[in-house]
């Protein structure tokens, strides 16, 4: 049952990476879109693609935190203590990103719109980068089993920093690939070519950073490298093959299936990490899936909860994507209905020409929920350690 719960946790991380990661990557391309005039078209496509459901993806982050805390409290406490700074910086990125994205749609002054847009774009890089450093620190055994204070050295090693850059590049890769498909379905050839070039560039950068991280791991943590190139090697190869396949398809001008292939490549990286680390939760320690604090009854209950989540949440997400893909969640520009017979495609899990977003306090509710939840979980974890 502990293995089953570990697989559920890894599946939740994968969902957050391939769905929420693409939204963070949209912020990267927003940042690099250029001046107000030159960047109007790509920023418009990004906004229209991620507006309807962009904060719904934080459901998977909250799900992962609850599973990690409940099933493996000893490991959770150590991670939240030793890596407190990058975790809080990642949370700060989520909050600032939500505020910037919401307010720039309500502000009328151009200077303030630019400021809010800059906050959205820069904070979209903070969260994946610092989440990557957290994963890099855990994977390389920098988190002790009995962590009692935050550690700067744990997440600033070359391996952890490279992992952060790999996460940012992967998010940019996913977002660009999704936006290529979105632009193609809208019949927007300039934007399709624009994001095709960026997807190709992001794929090359992500691949180069991944290789650099592998070489660094070989030198800094030979045991973990041996597991990556041993039992996890099929997943490592799959990730590389998926990246090359997307590059080849984009170069040939084919977009059919590239979103699924890109998502599979990112998922293979995450599962490769999990397989290489299994069954240890904190490498370099004796903390495993079975002795990290929870009882067998807790594991059984979590499996039941996960099954219920699959039954309730996954169909809800599918319905949300379907409704947005059919343009049933709002009108067209300025709240007017779309013209008869117009095509309303899906892309970054959202349709083009989405209507005006809901009020800012609704759009930011999930962001506040994530922040408040993390504050509560961290405080409880520290109190439990104190007792």
N, C-alpha and C positions, 0 to 999 in steps of 0.2 A: 504493500500500500504506500510505503514511503517513496518507492520508485515511481508509482503512478502519480503521486502528488508532485514530485519533482518534474515529471514530464508535463503535467498541467501548468506548472509555473513557467517552464520553458516555452510552452505553447502561447501563454499569455504575453511573454516578452516578445515572441515572434510577431504576434498580432499588433502589438504596439509599435514595433519597428517598421513593419511593412505598411501600416496604415497611418499612424501618427508620424512616423519618420518622413513620409512623403510630404506631409503638411509642413514639417520643419524645413524640409528642403525647398519648399516653395518660398519660404522666407529668404533663403540664400539667393535664389534667382531674383527675388524682389530687390535685394540689396545690390546685386550686380547688374540691374536692368539699365542703369545709366541715369541721365538727367530726366527731368519731369516730362519733357516732350518726347524724348527718345524712348523712355521706358513706359509710356502710357499703355501701349498695346500689350506687352508682356505682363505688366502689373494688373491690367484689367482681366486678362485670362486667368492669372493666378487667383485674384480675388473672387472671380465668378466661380472658380472651380472648387475652392476650399471653404467658401463662406457658409454654405448650408449646414455642414456637419463637422466642421473642423474641430470643435471641442468635444464631440461625442467620442473621439478616439481616446480621450483621457480615461474612459471607462476601463480600458485595459491596464493602464498604469495603476489605477486604484485597485483593480482586481489582483494584480501582481503583488502589490504591497501587502494586501490583506492575507493572501496565501503565504507569502514569505514570512510574515510576522506570526501568523497562527501556526503554521506547520513547522517552522524552523526558528524558534525564538532566540536560541543561543547565537546562531549565525547572524540573524537579523540584528541583534543588539550589537554585535561586534562590528558589523558593516556600518550601521548607522552611527556608531561612535567613532571608529577610526577614519571614516570617510565623510564625516559630517559636513566639512566645508564644500567639497564638490557637489554633494547631494543638495545642500541648500542653495548653491549657485545655480544648479539645474532647476530647482523649484522657482528661484527668482526669475530665471529665463522664461518659465511657463507663465508666471504672473505678468511680467512686463510684456511678453508677447501678446497675451490676451488683451491687455490694456491698450497697447499700441494699435492692434488690429481693429479693436472696437471703436476707439476714439477717432481714428483717422477717417472713419466713415461718417462721423457726426460733425466733425470740425469743418468750418467753411473757409477759414483763413489759410492761404496756401503755405505760409511759413510754418504754421502749427501742424498742418497736414504732413509736411515733410518731416517735422520732428517726430510725430507719431509713427510715421512710416519707418523712420530710422530706428526707433525703439523696437518696432515689430521685427524688422529685418535682423538687427544685431542680436536681439534676444533669441531669435530662431536658431542662431548658431551656438549660443551658450548652452542650451539644454542638451542637444546631442553630444557636444564636445565633452561636457562634464559627466554625462552618463557613460560615455565611452571610457573616460579615465577611471570611473568606478569599476567597470567591467575589467579593464586592464589591470587594475590593482588587485582585484579578487583573483583573477586568473593566474597571476604571477606569484601568488602567495604572500602578498604584502599586508594582508589583514590578519592579525593574530586572533587566536580563539578567545582570549580574555582581554580584548581591547578596553582600556579604561580612559583613553583620551584621544582627541583627534590627532592625526598624523599627516603632516605635510609631505613627508618623504614617500608615504604609501602610494600617493596618486600623482606624483611628479616625476616618477621614473621615466626613462625614455620609452619603455614599453607602454606604460599607461597613457602617456601623452600621444604616442602614435595611435593607440586605440581610439583616443578622442578624435583625432583627425580622420581616421578611417570611418568613424560614425558619421561625421559631418559630410564626408564625400559620398558615403552610401545614401544618406538622406537626399543630397542633391541629385544623385543618380536616379533614385526612385522618382523624385518629383519631376525631373526633366522627361523621363520616359513616359510617365502618366500624362504630362502636358503635351507631349508629341501626339499621343493618341487623341487627346481632347481637341487639339487644334485641327487634326485631320478630320475628325467627325464634324467639326464646324465648317469644314471646307476652307479654313484659313491657311493657305499655303505659306505665306511669309512666316507666320508663327510656328507652323510645323517645321519649316527649315531652321528657324531660329532655335527652337528647343531640341531639334535633332543634333545640331552642332554642340549644344551644351550637354546633352546626354552622352554623346561620344566623348567629349572632354572629361566629364565626370567619371565615366567608366574607366578611362585611362588613368586618371588620378587615383581613383579608388583602388584599382589594381596595383598601381605602383606603391601606394601606401601600405596595402596589405602585404606585398612582398617584403617591403622594408620592415614591417612589424614582425614577419616570420623570421627574418634574419636576426632581428634584435632579440626575439625570444630564444632563438638557437644559442645565442651567446649568453643571455642573462638567466635563462631558465631551461636548461637542456632537458630536464625531466618532462616539462610541459610540452616542449617542442617534439619530443619523442612520441608523446601521446597524440599530438596533432597529426604527425606524419605516420602514425601507426593505425590505431583503431579508428581515428577520425579522418583518415586520409580520403576515403570515398566522398565525404561531405566537403572537404577542402577542394577536391578536384571538381565536384559538382558546382561549387560556387564559381570557380574559374571558368568552367565550360559555359555556365549561364551568362557570365559577363561577356565572353567572346561571342556567344550566340547573339546577344543583343547588339553588340557592335556590328556584327556582320549583317544582321537584318536591317539596322538603321542605315548602314552604308548602301545596301541594296534597295533602300526605299520601301521596305516592307514593315508594316507595323502590327500585323495580325499576331496576337499572342505575346507581344513583347512585354506587356505589363506583367503577365503571369510569370514569364521567364525571369524578369528582373526581380520580382518578389521572391521567387524560388531561390535565386542566387543569394539574396540577403538572408533568407531563412536558413540556407545551408551553412552560412557563416555562423549564425547563432547556434544552430544545433551541433556544428562541429566543435564549438567551444564547450557546449554541454557534454557531449560524448567524451571529449578529451579529459574533462574534469571529473566525470562520474567515477565513483559515487561520492567523491569528496565535495563538500560545500565550500570549505575554506582551504585551498591547497596549502600545504606546509603545516597543517594542523591535523588533529585526529577527528575533527568535526565532519561527520558524514550525514547523508540523508536520514539515516536511522537513529542517530544519537544526538540530533540537534535540538531536542527538547520536547517534542510533541509525543503524545501517546498514540497507540494504535487506534483508539476510538476517535481521536481528533482527525487522523488521516482518513478514516472511513467517512466521517462527517464532511470533510473537505471534498472528497470524491463525489459525494451526493450533491453538495452545493455546486460543484463544477458541472455535473450533469444537468442540474436545474438551470445553470447559467447558459449552457448550450441550447437548451430547449426554449428559454425565454429571450435571452439577449441576442443570440445570433440571428434568429428570425426577425427580431426587431430591427437590427442593423440592415438585414437584407431588404426589409420593407422600406426603411428610410432611404437606402440607395435607389431602390426601384421607384419610389415616389418622386425623388429628386430627378432621376433620369427621365421620368415622364413629364417633368415640369409641373408637378401637382402640388408643390410646396410654396408657390408664390407666383406673382405675375412677372412681366418682362421689365424693361427699363422704365424707371419712374413709376413702377406699380401698374403699368398698363399691360393688358394681356398680350401674348404673342400673336403675331399675324397668323392667319389661317394657313395651314399647310407647312408652317416653318418647322425646320428640323431642330430638335432640342437634344443634343447628344450628352452622353456621360463621359467622364474622364477621370479626374482625380477624385473619384467617387462623388462627383457632383455634376450637374448640368451646366452648360454655358447659359449666359443671360439670366442667371438667377435673379429673382426679384430682390427688393431691398431687404437687408438683413433685419432680424428682429431687434428690439431695443437693446442698447448696449448692456444693460444690467442682466438681460437674459443670456447674451452671448458670453458674458464673463462669469456666469454662475459656476460652470464646471471648473474654471481656473481657480476661483475662490475655494471650491470644494476640495480640489487637489491640495492647495496650500494648507487649508485648515486640517484636512485629514493627516497630512504629513506632520504638522505641528503636534497634533494629538498623539499620533503613533510614536514620534520621537520622545515626547514627554513621558509616555507610559513605559517605553522601553528603558529610559534612564531611571525611572522610579523603580522598576522591577530589578534593575541591576543594583540599585542602591540598597534594596532590601535583601 
